[in-house]
Amino acid sequence: MAEQLNWWPVVAALFYAILGLVVFALAFVIVDRLTPYHLWKEIIDDQNVALAIIVGSVAIGIAIIVAASIH
């Protein structure tokens, strides 16, 4: 019960989680800038469900790539 707690795995997990979120956000901003129209205006104002599905799929794809590269 009086064991020394090893904090290195916790710190490493937090670092990689933050790194993954930053890389995901940067990739998503790049995708948003590369599209010829404003994504959020199309999705929210114009209620474009098809575009929302595509953007969600892109987000999942980016998340899988980021998770695999960090893992």
C-alpha positions in Angstrom: 0.0 0.0 0.0 2.9 2.3 0.5 4.2 1.7 -3.0 5.6 4.6 -5.0 3.1 5.6 -7.7 4.6 5.8 -11.2 3.3 9.0 -12.8 5.2 8.6 -16.1 2.4 6.6 -17.9 -0.2 9.2 -16.8 2.0 12.1 -18.0 2.7 10.3 -21.3 -1.0 9.6 -21.9 -1.9 13.2 -21.2 0.8 14.4 -23.5 -0.2 12.1 -26.4 -3.9 13.0 -25.9 -3.1 16.7 -26.1 -0.8 16.1 -29.1 -3.5 14.1 -30.8 -6.1 16.8 -30.3 -3.8 19.5 -31.7 -2.9 17.5 -34.8 -6.6 16.6 -35.3 -7.6 20.3 -35.0 -4.9 21.4 -37.4 -5.9 18.7 -39.9 -9.5 19.7 -39.7 -8.7 23.4 -40.2 -6.7 22.4 -43.3 -9.6 20.4 -44.7 -12.0 23.3 -44.0 -9.7 25.8 -45.8 -9.3 23.5 -48.8 -13.0 23.2 -49.5 -14.4 25.8 -51.9 -17.2 26.8 -49.6 -17.7 27.5 -45.9 -18.4 24.1 -44.2 -20.2 25.4 -41.1 -22.4 27.8 -43.0 -23.5 25.0 -45.3 -24.1 22.6 -42.5 -25.8 24.9 -40.0 -27.5 27.6 -42.0 -28.4 25.6 -45.1 -29.1 22.3 -43.3 -26.9 20.3 -45.7 -27.2 16.8 -44.2 -25.0 15.2 -46.9 -22.2 17.6 -46.3 -22.5 16.9 -42.5 -22.1 13.2 -43.1 -19.0 13.8 -45.3 -17.5 16.1 -42.8 -18.2 13.6 -40.0 -16.6 10.9 -42.1 -13.5 13.0 -42.7 -13.3 13.8 -39.0 -13.4 10.0 -38.1 -10.8 9.3 -40.8 -8.5 12.0 -39.4 -9.0 10.7 -35.9 -8.1 7.2 -36.9 -4.9 8.3 -38.7 -3.8 10.5 -35.8 -4.5 7.7 -33.3 -2.6 5.1 -35.3 0.4 7.4 -35.8 0.6 8.3 -32.1 0.0 4.7 -30.9 
